[in-house]
Amino acid sequence: MTTIDTATAHVTTNSFMTDVVEASATVPVLVDFWAPWCGPCKQLMPVLERLVTEYAGRFKLAKVNTDEQQELAGQLGVRSLPTVVLFKDRTSVDHFVGVIPEGQIREMLDKHLPKSSDAPRTQVQILKASGKYAEAQSAVQQLLARDPDNIALLAESAELRALEGDIDAARDALNDLQTREPTLPVVKRLAALITFSDVVARYSDIRSLRENARREPANLELRHALAVHQLLGGDVEPALQTWLAMMQTDRKFGDDLARRSLVLAFELIGDADPIVPQTRRAMARLLS
């Protein structure tokens, strides 16, 4: 699987979630949809490559060859080339089609890219993505000392507590945030993470869970728990497929647990990932 460790990456359908959606939680990702036969694409590409060098780490560039990745282009609604989409915080925030003046591209980037004053927030995301939760928490606390009522920072702190295993503290923070801003995406994401973390805590021995689920394939509780482990471990598609299969097998199980789990999973994954609208359509067919 390709990763965006350098300024530019070539992205496939399989790597899009990691290389674009998840990567954009740390640093914005500009995705260039192009094709070898497209003259305007060849005209635009060196401009984008020059900008990613000039901006020196403020964004990363990902390229999608639509001849090779037709399914991905179709899922994202790309109909004309070149199409350029900017992803930030796991969602698409801006785009343009065709070749536009470099000044307009700069205006779009400057509108969305982090300023130098945002560097501490970016560093938090980098630390979290690296699994350095204690260091990330320390950085968040420093930011909260200057902005104690910032909902996004409070949710970030609670999420880090959950990732460190302090689910009770994370749940207390969630309860407070839900009384203040229950509909904010960061709060809904935190709620989903805590719900799934409770399942992981109940089935913490993943090896035994896999063995038991293999011995009892009809045990929906075990299949659900295994799907949660897969989702939080980054193995997204098998988890979603498990819940779709459970919906088809027994909608009443666990008070519609499979459907509710899919909805929570969408909060964690984000609508920018093509697998979310694809799975939503599959859900709609089962619900019709």
C-alpha positions in Angstrom: 0.0 0.0 0.0 1.3 3.4 -0.9 1.8 6.0 1.8 2.3 9.7 1.6 5.6 10.0 3.4 7.0 12.4 0.7 5.4 15.4 -0.9 3.8 13.4 -3.7 2.1 10.0 -3.8 0.4 7.9 -6.5 -2.9 6.8 -5.1 -5.0 3.7 -5.9 -8.5 2.7 -4.9 -7.0 0.5 -2.2 -4.8 3.2 -0.7 -7.2 6.1 -1.0 -8.4 5.8 2.6 -4.9 5.8 4.1 -3.1 8.1 1.6 -5.8 10.7 1.3 -8.6 10.6 3.9 -6.6 9.6 7.0 -3.5 11.5 5.9 -5.6 14.7 5.6 -6.3 14.6 9.3 -2.6 15.4 9.8 -1.9 17.7 6.7 -4.1 18.7 3.8 -3.9 16.6 0.7 -4.4 17.9 -2.8 -5.6 15.2 -5.1 -4.9 15.5 -8.9 -7.1 13.3 -11.0 -5.4 13.0 -14.4 -4.8 10.7 -17.4 -1.8 10.1 -19.7 -3.8 11.2 -22.8 -5.0 14.5 -21.2 -3.1 17.5 -22.5 -4.4 20.0 -19.9 -3.4 17.5 -17.2 0.2 17.6 -18.4 0.0 21.4 -18.4 -1.3 21.5 -14.8 0.8 18.9 -13.2 4.2 20.8 -13.1 2.4 23.8 -11.6 1.0 21.6 -8.7 4.4 19.9 -8.3 6.1 23.4 -8.0 3.5 24.6 -5.5 3.9 21.5 -3.2 7.6 22.2 -3.1 7.2 25.9 -2.5 4.6 25.4 0.3 7.2 23.2 2.0 5.0 20.7 3.9 1.9 22.7 4.3 0.1 20.3 2.0 0.8 17.1 0.2 0.1 16.2 -3.4 -1.6 12.9 -4.4 -2.0 11.8 -8.0 -4.8 9.5 -9.3 -4.4 8.0 -12.8 -8.0 7.7 -13.8 -7.3 5.3 -16.6 -5.9 2.9 -14.0 -8.3 3.8 -11.2 -11.6 4.2 -13.0 -13.6 2.8 -10.0 -12.2 5.4 -7.6 -12.8 8.3 -10.1 -16.4 7.1 -10.6 -17.1 6.8 -6.8 -15.9 10.4 -6.3 -17.9 11.7 -9.2 -14.9 12.8 -11.4 -16.3 13.4 -14.9 -13.8 15.9 -16.4 -10.0 16.1 -16.4 -8.1 17.4 -14.8 -10.1 17.6 -11.6 -8.3 18.6 -8.4 -9.8 18.1 -5.0 -8.4 19.4 -1.6 -9.0 17.1 1.4 -8.6 18.4 5.0 -9.6 16.8 8.3 -10.8 13.7 6.4 -13.2 15.5 4.1 -13.1 17.3 0.8 -13.2 21.1 1.3 -12.6 22.6 -2.1 -11.9 21.6 -5.8 -11.5 22.9 -9.3 -11.9 21.5 -12.8 -9.7 22.2 -15.7 -6.6 24.4 -15.9 -7.0 27.6 -13.9 -4.4 30.4 -13.3 -1.8 29.6 -10.7 -2.9 32.6 -8.7 -6.4 31.1 -8.3 -4.8 27.8 -7.1 -2.8 29.7 -4.5 -6.0 31.5 -3.3 -7.7 28.2 -2.8 -4.7 26.7 -0.9 -4.2 29.8 1.3 -7.9 29.7 2.2 -7.7 26.2 3.6 -4.0 25.5 4.6 -2.8 25.9 8.1 -1.1 29.1 9.0 2.1 29.2 11.0 0.0 29.8 14.1 -1.7 26.5 13.5 1.5 24.6 13.8 0.8 23.2 17.3 -2.5 21.7 16.2 -0.8 20.1 13.2 1.8 18.7 15.6 -0.9 17.1 17.7 -2.3 15.3 14.7 1.2 14.1 13.7 1.8 12.8 17.2 -1.5 11.0 17.4 -1.1 9.4 14.0 2.3 8.1 15.2 0.7 6.6 18.3 2.4 9.0 20.7 -0.7 9.7 22.6 0.9 11.0 25.8 2.9 13.6 23.9 -0.1 14.6 21.9 -2.2 15.0 25.1 0.5 17.2 26.5 0.4 19.4 23.4 -3.4 19.6 23.5 -3.3 20.6 27.2 -1.0 23.5 26.3 -3.4 24.7 23.7 -6.4 24.3 26.1 -4.6 26.5 28.6 -4.9 29.4 26.1 -8.4 28.4 24.8 -10.1 26.3 27.5 -13.6 26.4 25.9 -12.5 25.1 22.5 -14.8 22.2 21.7 -12.5 20.7 19.1 -9.6 20.7 21.5 -11.7 19.2 24.3 -12.9 16.5 22.0 -9.3 15.8 20.9 -8.2 15.5 24.5 -11.0 13.1 25.2 -10.3 11.0 22.1 -6.6 10.8 23.2 -7.8 9.6 26.6 -9.8 6.9 25.0 -6.9 5.8 22.8 -4.8 5.6 25.9 -7.4 3.3 27.5 -8.9 5.8 30.0 -12.5 5.2 28.7 -14.1 6.5 31.9 -12.4 9.9 31.6 -13.2 10.1 27.9 -16.9 9.2 28.6 -17.1 12.0 31.3 -15.7 14.5 28.8 -18.2 13.2 26.1 -21.1 13.7 28.4 -20.1 17.3 29.0 -19.6 18.0 25.3 -22.9 16.4 24.3 -24.7 18.8 26.6 -23.0 21.7 24.8 -22.5 20.8 21.1 -24.1 17.3 20.5 -24.2 17.7 16.7 -20.6 18.7 16.0 -18.7 16.1 13.9 -15.9 16.0 16.4 -18.3 15.2 19.3 -20.1 12.5 17.2 -16.8 11.0 16.3 -15.8 10.8 19.9 -19.1 9.2 20.8 -18.5 6.5 18.1 -15.0 5.9 19.3 -16.1 5.4 22.9 -18.9 3.1 22.0 -16.5 0.9 20.0 -13.9 1.1 22.7 -16.3 -0.4 25.2 -16.7 -3.4 22.9 -12.9 -3.8 22.6 -12.6 -3.6 26.4 -15.1 -6.5 26.8 -13.3 -8.6 24.2 -9.7 -7.5 24.8 -8.1 -10.9 23.9 -8.2 -10.6 20.1 -6.7 -14.1 19.6 -9.3 -15.8 21.7 -12.0 -13.7 20.0 -10.9 -14.8 16.5 -10.8 -18.5 17.6 -14.2 -18.3 19.2 -15.7 -16.6 16.2 -14.3 -19.2 13.9 -15.8 -22.0 16.1 -19.1 -20.2 16.3 -19.8 -18.5 12.9 -23.4 -18.0 13.8 -22.7 -16.1 17.0 -23.5 -12.6 16.0 -22.1 -11.1 19.2 -18.7 -12.5 18.5 -18.9 -11.4 14.8 -19.8 -7.9 15.9 -16.9 -7.7 18.4 -14.4 -8.9 15.8 -15.7 -6.3 13.3 -15.1 -3.6 15.9 -11.5 -4.8 16.4 -11.1 -4.7 12.6 -12.5 -1.3 12.2 -10.4 0.3 14.9 -7.3 -1.6 13.6 -7.8 0.0 10.2 -9.2 -3.0 8.4 -12.4 -1.1 7.4 -14.0 -3.0 4.6 -14.3 -6.4 6.3 -15.9 -4.7 9.3 -18.5 -3.0 7.2 -19.2 -6.1 5.3 -19.8 -8.0 8.5 -22.4 -5.5 9.7 -24.1 -5.5 6.3 -24.3 -9.3 6.5 -25.6 -9.1 10.0 -28.3 -6.7 8.9 -29.4 -9.2 6.2 -29.3 -12.2 8.7 -31.1 -10.7 11.7 -32.1 -7.0 11.9 -33.5 -7.5 15.4 -30.3 -8.7 16.9 -29.0 -6.4 19.6 -31.8 -3.8 18.9 -30.6 -3.4 15.3 -26.9 -3.4 16.4 -25.5 -3.9 12.9 -27.2 -0.9 11.5 -26.3 1.3 14.5 -22.7 0.1 14.2 -22.5 1.1 10.6 -23.8 4.6 11.4 -21.2 5.0 14.1 -18.5 3.6 11.7 -19.4 6.3 9.2 -18.8 9.0 11.9 -15.3 7.6 12.4 -14.4 7.1 8.8 -15.9 10.3 7.3 -17.9 10.8 4.2 -14.8 11.6 2.1 -13.9 7.9 1.9 -15.7 6.4 -1.1 -16.5 3.3 1.0 -19.0 5.3 3.1 -21.4 6.3 0.3 -20.9 2.8 -1.2 -21.9 1.2 2.1 -24.8 3.6 2.6 -26.2 2.5 -0.7 -25.9 -1.1 0.3 -27.7 -0.3 3.6 -30.5 1.4 1.8 -31.1 -1.7 -0.4 -31.4 -3.8 2.8 -33.7 -1.3 4.4 -36.0 -1.0 1.4 
